[in-house]
C-alpha cells in the first residue's frame, strides 16, 4: 500500500528555501560592493588589501607549517635551537600561529593589536622572543624566502607581497639579535 506524501510546507522549510535562493544573490552583491569599494578607495591599508584577518590567518597557517618542514630553518636545521623548537615544541605552534596572525594584522594596519609576550627594546619585542633561537642572518633570509613562497602560493598580488616582505625584512636586526657567529664562538 502506498503511503501518502506530505505536501504541507512548514515555515522553517520556506525560510530555508528563501535563504538558499537568496544566498547567491547576496554574495554577488557583496562581491560587487567590495569590488566597487576597492576601486573607490585607493588608500586602503595593507591589512584591507590582504583580505583581512581570515586571509592573513590562512597565509600564516601555511607559512608556519612550511617553516617547520624547511630544511634550513625547520626540523632538520643545522641550528640546534631551531631544530629543537621545530621538533620538541610543536604543541606551541597553534599559539605561535595566533601570535603571528596578530603581528601581521597589527603591522599591516589592521584593527588588532599585537602585544609581545616578552617585550624588548622595540614595541613588537621580536628580539627577546627570538634571542634564544640564535637565528643567523642567512636563516632569517631563508624564512623570508619561505614567506615569499607562501605569498606566491596564496596568490597575493605583487604590490602587497612586496610590502609584506619589506615589513618582515625591517625586523631582521631584532630577530637575529641573539646570533653569535661561529667565528665569535671559537
C-alpha positions as CSV (number, residue, x, y, z in Angstrom):
1,X,0.0,0.0,0.0
2,X,1.4,3.3,-1.0
3,X,2.0,5.9,1.7
4,X,0.6,9.4,1.1
5,X,3.3,12.0,0.6
6,X,3.0,15.1,2.8
7,X,2.6,18.3,0.8
8,X,2.5,20.6,3.8
9,X,5.1,23.4,3.8
10,X,6.4,24.5,7.2
11,X,7.5,28.0,8.0
12,X,11.0,26.6,8.5
13,X,11.2,25.0,5.1
14,X,10.1,28.2,3.5
15,X,12.7,30.3,5.3
16,X,15.4,27.7,4.4
17,X,14.4,27.7,0.8
18,X,14.4,31.5,0.6
19,X,17.8,31.6,2.3
20,X,19.2,29.1,-0.3
21,X,17.8,31.1,-3.2
22,X,18.9,34.5,-1.8
23,X,22.4,33.5,-0.9
24,X,23.9,33.6,-4.4
25,X,22.3,37.0,-5.0
26,X,23.6,38.3,-1.6
27,X,27.1,37.0,-2.3
28,X,27.1,38.5,-5.8
29,X,26.0,41.8,-4.3
30,X,28.7,41.7,-1.6
31,X,31.4,40.9,-4.2
32,X,30.2,43.7,-6.4
33,X,30.2,46.1,-3.4
34,X,33.7,45.0,-2.4
35,X,35.0,45.5,-6.0
36,X,33.4,49.0,-6.1
37,X,34.9,49.9,-2.7
38,X,38.3,48.7,-3.8
39,X,38.0,50.9,-6.9
40,X,36.8,54.0,-5.0
41,X,39.2,53.7,-2.0
42,X,42.8,53.5,-3.4
43,X,44.2,54.3,0.0
44,X,43.2,51.1,1.7
45,X,45.5,49.7,4.3
46,X,47.7,46.7,3.6
47,X,45.5,44.8,6.0
48,X,42.5,45.5,3.9
49,X,44.3,44.8,0.6
50,X,45.4,41.4,2.0
51,X,41.8,40.5,2.7
52,X,41.6,41.0,6.4
53,X,42.2,38.6,9.4
54,X,40.9,35.4,7.7
55,X,43.1,35.7,4.7
56,X,46.1,36.7,6.8
57,X,45.4,33.7,9.2
58,X,45.3,31.3,6.2
59,X,48.7,32.6,4.9
60,X,50.2,32.4,8.4
61,X,48.9,28.9,8.8
62,X,50.5,27.7,5.6
63,X,53.7,29.7,6.2
64,X,54.1,28.3,9.8
65,X,53.7,24.7,8.6
66,X,56.2,25.3,5.7
67,X,58.8,26.7,8.1
68,X,58.6,23.6,10.3
69,X,59.3,21.5,7.2
70,X,62.0,23.8,5.8
71,X,65.4,22.0,5.7
72,X,67.4,25.2,6.6
73,X,65.3,26.5,9.5
74,X,62.9,23.7,10.4
75,X,63.1,20.2,11.8
76,X,66.4,19.4,10.0
77,X,68.1,22.7,10.6
78,X,71.8,22.8,11.4
79,X,70.9,25.4,14.1
80,X,70.3,23.2,17.2
81,X,67.9,25.7,18.7
82,X,65.7,25.9,15.6
83,X,65.8,22.1,15.2
84,X,64.7,21.6,18.8
85,X,61.9,24.2,18.6
86,X,60.5,22.6,15.5
87,X,60.6,19.1,16.9
88,X,60.0,19.4,20.7
89,X,57.8,22.5,20.9
90,X,55.2,21.9,18.2
91,X,52.5,21.8,20.8
92,X,53.1,25.6,20.9
93,X,52.6,26.0,17.1
94,X,48.9,26.9,17.3
95,X,49.7,29.7,19.7
96,X,52.6,30.9,17.6
97,X,50.3,31.0,14.5
98,X,47.8,33.1,16.5
99,X,50.6,35.5,17.6
100,X,52.0,35.7,14.1
101,X,48.5,36.5,12.7
102,X,48.1,39.3,15.3
103,X,51.5,40.6,14.4
104,X,50.8,40.7,10.7
105,X,47.4,42.3,11.3
106,X,48.9,44.9,13.5
107,X,51.9,45.8,11.2
108,X,49.6,45.9,8.2
109,X,47.3,48.5,9.7
110,X,44.5,46.2,10.9
111,X,42.3,46.6,13.9
112,X,44.1,44.0,16.0
113,X,46.9,44.9,18.4
114,X,49.9,42.6,19.0
115,X,51.5,42.7,22.4
116,X,54.8,40.9,22.8
117,X,54.9,38.2,25.4
118,X,58.5,39.1,26.2
119,X,58.8,42.8,25.3
120,X,62.3,44.0,24.2
121,X,63.5,47.4,23.1
122,X,61.0,47.7,20.3
123,X,57.2,47.9,20.6
124,X,56.9,44.5,19.0
125,X,59.5,42.8,21.1
126,X,60.8,40.5,18.5
127,X,64.4,40.4,19.7
128,X,63.6,38.8,23.0
129,X,61.2,36.3,21.5
130,X,63.9,35.1,19.1
131,X,67.1,35.7,21.0
132,X,67.5,32.1,22.4
133,X,67.0,30.7,18.9
134,X,70.3,32.3,17.7
135,X,68.9,32.9,14.2
136,X,71.6,33.8,11.8
137,X,71.1,36.4,9.0
138,X,71.1,33.6,6.5
139,X,68.5,31.7,8.4
140,X,66.4,34.9,8.6
141,X,66.7,35.2,4.8
142,X,65.5,31.6,4.4
143,X,62.4,32.3,6.5
144,X,61.8,35.4,4.4
145,X,62.1,33.3,1.2
146,X,59.6,30.8,2.7
147,X,57.3,33.7,3.4
148,X,57.7,34.8,-0.3
149,X,56.9,31.2,-1.5
150,X,53.8,31.2,0.8
151,X,52.6,34.6,-0.5
152,X,53.0,33.2,-4.1
153,X,51.1,30.0,-3.1
154,X,48.3,32.3,-1.8
155,X,48.4,34.3,-5.0
156,X,49.0,37.6,-3.1
157,X,49.4,40.4,-5.6
158,X,52.9,41.7,-6.3
159,X,52.4,45.1,-4.6
160,X,51.1,43.5,-1.3
161,X,53.8,40.8,-1.4
162,X,56.5,43.4,-1.7
163,X,55.0,45.4,1.2
164,X,54.7,42.2,3.4
165,X,58.3,41.2,2.7
166,X,59.5,44.7,3.4
167,X,57.7,44.8,6.7
168,X,59.2,41.4,7.6
169,X,62.7,42.4,6.5
170,X,62.6,45.6,8.6
171,X,62.8,43.4,11.7
172,X,65.9,41.4,10.7
173,X,68.2,43.0,13.2
174,X,65.8,42.3,16.1
175,X,65.2,38.7,15.1
176,X,68.9,38.0,14.6
177,X,70.0,39.9,17.8
178,X,70.8,36.6,19.6
179,X,73.0,35.3,16.8
180,X,76.6,34.7,17.7
181,X,78.7,33.9,14.6
182,X,80.7,30.6,14.6
183,X,83.9,32.7,14.4
184,X,83.0,34.5,17.7
185,X,82.1,31.2,19.4
186,X,85.6,29.9,18.8
